[in-house]
Amino acid sequence: MSFYYPEGWRIHTPHNRNALLNFSTLSDACRDGLILEGRAVVCDSAHNLVVDLGCMKGIIPREDCAVGIKEGTVRDIAIISRVNRPVCFIIVRFQKQDDGSTVAILSRRLAQEKCQEEYLVSLRPGDVIDARITHLEPFGAFADIGCGVVSLLPIDAISISRIDHPRERFEVGMDIKAVVRSIEDGRVTLTHKELLGTWEENIARFHTGETVAGVIRSIEPYGIFVELSPNLAGLAELREGVRVGQQASVYIKNIVPSRMKVKLIIIDTFDDTYQPAPPEYFFSGKHMDSFLYSPPCCEKVLSTTFSPTTE
């Protein structure tokens, strides 16, 4: 399974570099049907991608640029947006040009189909996989889960602590782990919060009497919710002049595991924006059947159960 990486993972590997050394090594890769990567340098007026192979030029015809282009289910922006980025491909053949030069005819679609048939079809809800963030929208993050095949990570599945936009957690190009949440009609939907630790695992890093960093997440009539970590928030007493999104320093007044409560006092708030840090994961396995966020002593139960796919 691990052979099918998000695009950009293999371009600088010795295996990939060796395959692009010369015509002979490219011919071997063509014969063996290897998935390789190169940088797309041009999208021409017919929306064919030109790929830098080092020793020669490669061309991915428009209909071979992605699964769905030929059928019209994927728009051409998926081709244009690959310029100056790594693209995966399988070498289909070599072709002589009018000027006597040789170009390699490539197919990204074939690489994606191979990824789907040999890797993605084997995925089940609860599987933990590698992914790379490709773009961010207000409703969620899109991530490459193999050979440019993109899946949605909805905003409410990114972390327990709610956020206004995925850019508060991720940057385009960031490598993450994700859990397969569901598979419907071949489309994989991801979740992420289950990897960021339980309430007990997160609160273990904090202690009563400490003053710690936080982010103002919401202001309610009964208090202000302050995020201490992506999977942990506490409730602070109301304070004038506080706005959602501000950074804060907060005093930990009390911790109540039986109610999953962290009582805080806001010391100060200020406006600033920090770059998203790489996620810290508490789970290192390859699969989870379920996730229990709440402590055993807590009456309120927050959990996720990953149901087997019906496909």
C-alpha positions as CSV (number, residue, x, y, z in Angstrom):
1,M,0.0,0.0,0.0
2,S,2.7,2.4,0.9
3,F,3.9,2.5,-2.7
4,Y,1.1,4.9,-3.6
5,Y,2.1,8.2,-2.2
6,P,0.6,11.7,-2.5
7,E,2.2,13.6,-5.4
8,G,5.5,15.2,-4.6
9,W,6.6,12.4,-2.2
10,R,8.7,10.5,-4.7
11,I,10.1,13.2,-7.0
12,H,13.4,13.5,-5.2
13,T,13.8,9.9,-4.2
14,P,16.8,8.0,-5.5
15,H,14.5,5.5,-7.2
16,N,12.8,8.3,-9.1
17,R,16.0,10.2,-10.0
18,N,17.6,7.0,-11.3
19,A,14.7,6.2,-13.5
20,L,15.0,9.7,-15.1
21,L,18.7,9.5,-15.8
22,N,18.6,8.7,-19.6
23,F,16.6,7.2,-22.4
24,S,17.7,3.7,-21.4
25,T,16.4,4.0,-17.8
26,L,13.2,5.7,-19.0
27,S,12.7,2.8,-21.5
28,D,13.1,0.3,-18.6
29,A,10.5,2.3,-16.6
30,C,8.1,2.3,-19.6
31,R,8.5,-1.5,-20.0
32,D,7.9,-2.1,-16.2
33,G,4.9,0.3,-16.0
34,L,6.6,2.2,-13.1
35,I,4.9,5.2,-11.5
36,L,7.3,8.2,-11.6
37,E,7.2,11.9,-11.0
38,G,8.4,15.0,-12.7
39,R,7.7,18.7,-12.6
40,A,5.0,20.1,-14.9
41,V,6.5,23.2,-16.5
42,V,3.9,24.2,-19.1
43,C,0.2,23.7,-19.8
44,D,-0.2,24.5,-23.5
45,S,-3.2,26.0,-25.2
46,A,-4.8,22.6,-25.8
47,H,-4.3,21.8,-22.1
48,N,-1.6,19.2,-22.6
49,L,0.9,19.2,-19.7
50,V,4.6,19.4,-20.5
51,V,6.8,17.7,-17.9
52,D,10.5,18.1,-17.3
53,L,12.1,14.7,-17.2
54,G,15.6,15.9,-17.0
55,C,17.0,14.0,-20.0
56,M,14.0,14.8,-22.2
57,K,10.6,16.4,-22.4
58,G,7.5,14.5,-21.4
59,I,4.0,15.3,-22.6
60,I,0.7,14.3,-20.9
61,P,-2.1,14.6,-23.4
62,R,-5.1,16.5,-21.9
63,E,-7.4,13.4,-21.5
64,D,-4.6,11.6,-19.7
65,C,-4.0,14.4,-17.2
66,A,-6.4,13.1,-14.6
67,V,-9.2,10.5,-14.1
68,G,-12.4,12.2,-15.1
69,I,-11.1,14.7,-17.6
70,K,-12.2,12.5,-20.6
71,E,-15.6,11.9,-19.0
72,G,-16.1,15.6,-18.1
73,T,-16.5,15.0,-14.4
74,V,-13.3,16.8,-13.6
75,R,-12.7,20.4,-14.9
76,D,-9.6,21.6,-16.7
77,I,-8.5,23.7,-13.7
78,A,-7.3,20.4,-12.4
79,I,-4.8,20.4,-15.2
80,I,-3.8,24.1,-15.2
81,S,-3.2,24.0,-11.4
82,R,-0.5,21.4,-11.8
83,V,1.9,23.7,-13.5
84,N,5.2,24.1,-11.5
85,R,4.2,21.2,-9.3
86,P,5.2,17.5,-9.3
87,V,2.9,15.2,-11.2
88,C,2.9,11.4,-11.2
89,F,2.8,9.5,-14.5
90,I,3.4,6.2,-16.3
91,I,5.4,6.3,-19.5
92,V,3.2,5.1,-22.3
93,R,5.6,5.3,-25.3
94,F,8.2,7.4,-27.0
95,Q,7.6,9.6,-30.0
96,K,9.8,11.2,-32.6
97,Q,9.2,14.9,-33.2
98,D,9.5,16.7,-36.5
99,D,12.8,18.2,-35.4
100,G,14.3,14.8,-34.8
101,S,14.0,14.9,-31.0
102,T,12.3,12.3,-28.9
103,V,9.6,13.0,-26.3
104,A,8.0,10.7,-23.8
105,I,4.2,10.4,-23.9
106,L,3.0,10.1,-20.4
107,S,-0.3,9.3,-18.6
108,R,-1.2,10.6,-15.2
109,R,-4.6,9.0,-15.5
110,L,-3.1,5.5,-15.8
111,A,-1.1,6.1,-12.6
112,Q,-4.3,7.3,-10.8
113,E,-6.2,4.3,-12.1
114,K,-3.5,1.9,-10.9
115,C,-3.5,3.7,-7.5
116,Q,-7.3,3.2,-7.3
117,E,-7.3,-0.4,-8.3
118,E,-4.4,-1.6,-6.2
119,Y,-4.6,0.7,-3.1
120,L,-7.6,2.9,-2.7
121,V,-10.0,0.0,-3.3
122,S,-8.5,-1.8,-0.3
123,L,-9.1,1.1,2.1
124,R,-11.7,0.6,4.9
125,P,-13.2,3.1,7.4
126,G,-10.8,3.5,10.3
127,D,-7.7,3.0,8.2
128,V,-5.0,5.6,9.0
129,I,-3.3,6.9,5.8
130,D,-0.8,9.5,4.6
131,A,-2.1,12.6,2.9
132,R,-0.9,16.0,1.6
133,I,-3.1,19.1,1.8
134,T,-3.8,20.4,-1.8
135,H,-6.2,23.3,-1.2
136,L,-8.4,24.8,1.5
137,E,-12.0,25.9,1.4
138,P,-14.3,27.3,4.2
139,F,-16.1,24.0,4.4
140,G,-13.0,21.8,4.6
141,A,-9.5,20.8,3.4
142,F,-8.8,18.7,0.3
143,A,-5.9,16.2,0.5
144,D,-4.1,14.1,-1.9
145,I,-4.3,10.5,-0.7
146,G,-2.3,8.9,-3.5
147,C,-1.1,9.8,-7.1
148,G,-3.1,13.1,-7.1
149,V,-6.4,11.5,-6.1
150,V,-8.0,14.0,-3.8
151,S,-10.4,13.5,-0.8
152,L,-12.3,15.9,1.4
153,L,-11.6,16.4,5.0
154,P,-14.7,18.3,6.3
155,I,-14.0,21.2,8.7
156,D,-15.9,19.6,11.6
157,A,-13.6,16.6,11.3
158,I,-10.3,18.4,11.5
159,S,-10.2,18.8,15.3
160,I,-12.4,18.7,18.4
161,S,-11.9,22.4,19.0
162,R,-14.0,24.1,16.3
163,I,-12.3,26.5,13.9
164,D,-13.6,29.1,11.4
165,H,-11.4,28.0,8.5
166,P,-9.1,25.1,7.8
167,R,-6.2,27.5,7.3
168,E,-6.0,27.7,11.1
169,R,-4.8,24.1,11.1
170,F,-3.2,23.5,7.7
171,E,-1.2,25.0,4.9
172,V,-1.2,23.9,1.3
173,G,1.5,21.3,0.9
174,M,1.5,20.2,4.5
175,D,1.8,16.4,5.0
176,I,-0.6,14.9,7.5
177,K,-2.1,11.7,8.7
178,A,-5.8,11.1,8.3
179,V,-8.4,8.5,9.0
180,V,-10.8,7.1,6.4
181,R,-14.2,8.2,7.7
182,S,-16.4,6.8,4.9
183,I,-16.3,5.5,1.4
184,E,-19.3,6.1,-0.8
185,D,-19.5,5.5,-4.6
186,G,-15.7,5.2,-4.6
187,R,-15.2,8.6,-2.9
188,V,-13.2,8.6,0.3
189,T,-14.0,11.1,3.0
190,L,-11.4,11.7,5.7
191,T,-11.4,12.7,9.4
192,H,-8.5,13.9,11.5
193,K,-9.6,14.7,15.0
194,E,-9.4,11.1,16.2
195,L,-5.6,11.3,15.8
196,L,-5.1,14.3,18.0
197,G,-5.7,12.6,21.3
198,T,-8.4,12.1,23.9
199,W,-9.4,14.6,26.5
200,E,-7.2,12.8,29.1
201,E,-4.2,12.7,26.8
202,N,-4.5,16.4,26.1
203,I,-5.2,17.6,29.6
204,A,-2.2,15.7,30.9
205,R,0.0,18.4,29.5
206,F,-1.7,21.1,31.6
207,H,-1.9,21.7,35.3
208,T,-4.0,23.8,37.7
209,G,-2.2,27.1,38.6
210,E,-0.4,27.4,35.2
211,T,-0.8,30.3,32.8
212,V,-0.8,29.0,29.3
213,A,-1.3,30.1,25.7
214,G,-4.7,29.8,24.0
215,V,-6.9,31.0,21.2
216,I,-10.4,32.6,21.6
217,R,-12.8,30.3,19.8
218,S,-16.3,31.5,20.8
219,I,-18.0,33.9,23.1
220,E,-21.2,32.8,24.7
221,P,-23.5,34.5,27.3
222,Y,-22.1,32.1,30.0
223,G,-18.4,32.4,29.1
224,I,-15.6,32.4,26.6
225,F,-14.3,29.2,25.0
226,V,-10.5,29.2,24.7
227,E,-8.6,26.5,22.7
228,L,-5.6,25.1,24.6
229,S,-4.8,22.6,21.9
230,P,-6.6,21.4,18.8
231,N,-8.5,18.7,20.8
232,L,-8.9,20.6,24.0
233,A,-10.8,23.8,25.0
234,G,-11.7,25.4,28.3
235,L,-14.3,27.9,29.5
236,A,-13.2,31.2,30.7
237,E,-15.1,33.9,32.7
238,L,-16.5,36.7,30.6
239,R,-14.3,39.7,29.9
240,E,-14.8,42.8,28.0
241,G,-13.0,43.6,24.8
242,V,-12.3,40.0,23.8
243,R,-12.8,38.9,20.2
244,V,-13.0,35.5,18.5
245,G,-9.7,34.6,16.9
246,Q,-7.5,36.5,19.3
247,Q,-4.5,34.9,21.0
248,A,-4.7,34.7,24.7
249,S,-2.8,34.0,27.9
250,V,-5.1,32.1,30.4
251,Y,-4.8,31.0,33.9
252,I,-6.0,27.4,34.7
253,K,-8.3,27.8,37.6
254,N,-9.6,24.2,37.9
255,I,-9.7,20.9,36.0
256,V,-12.8,18.6,36.4
257,P,-12.4,15.3,34.5
258,S,-15.8,14.0,35.5
259,R,-17.4,16.8,33.6
260,M,-14.7,17.2,31.0
261,K,-14.3,20.8,32.1
262,V,-11.3,23.2,32.2
263,K,-12.0,26.4,34.1
264,L,-10.0,29.4,32.9
265,I,-9.4,33.0,33.7
266,I,-8.2,35.2,30.8
267,I,-5.1,37.2,31.7
268,D,-4.6,39.0,28.4
269,T,-5.6,38.9,24.7
270,F,-4.0,40.3,21.7
271,D,-4.2,40.2,17.9
272,D,-1.8,38.0,16.0
273,T,-1.7,35.2,13.5
274,Y,0.6,32.2,13.9
275,Q,1.5,29.9,11.1
276,P,-0.2,26.5,11.5
277,A,2.2,24.0,13.2
278,P,2.5,20.4,12.0
279,P,-0.1,18.3,13.8
280,E,0.9,16.3,16.9
281,Y,-0.5,12.8,16.8
282,F,-1.3,10.6,19.7
283,F,-2.1,7.5,17.6
284,S,0.6,5.7,15.7
285,G,-1.3,2.6,14.4
286,K,-2.5,1.8,10.9
287,H,-6.2,1.3,11.8
288,M,-8.7,2.2,14.5
289,D,-12.1,0.6,15.0
290,S,-13.3,3.3,17.3
291,F,-12.2,6.4,19.2
292,L,-13.4,7.5,22.7
293,Y,-12.6,11.1,23.4
294,S,-14.3,11.5,26.8
295,P,-12.8,10.1,30.1
296,P,-14.3,6.9,31.5
297,C,-15.5,8.8,34.5
298,C,-17.5,11.3,32.5
299,E,-21.2,10.9,31.9
300,K,-21.1,12.7,28.6
301,V,-19.7,10.3,25.9
302,L,-17.9,11.6,22.8
303,S,-16.9,8.9,20.5
304,T,-16.4,7.8,16.9
305,T,-17.1,4.3,15.6
306,F,-15.9,3.4,12.1
307,S,-18.4,1.2,10.4
308,P,-17.3,-1.2,7.7
309,T,-17.9,0.0,4.2
310,T,-20.9,-1.4,2.4
311,E,-19.1,-1.4,-1.0
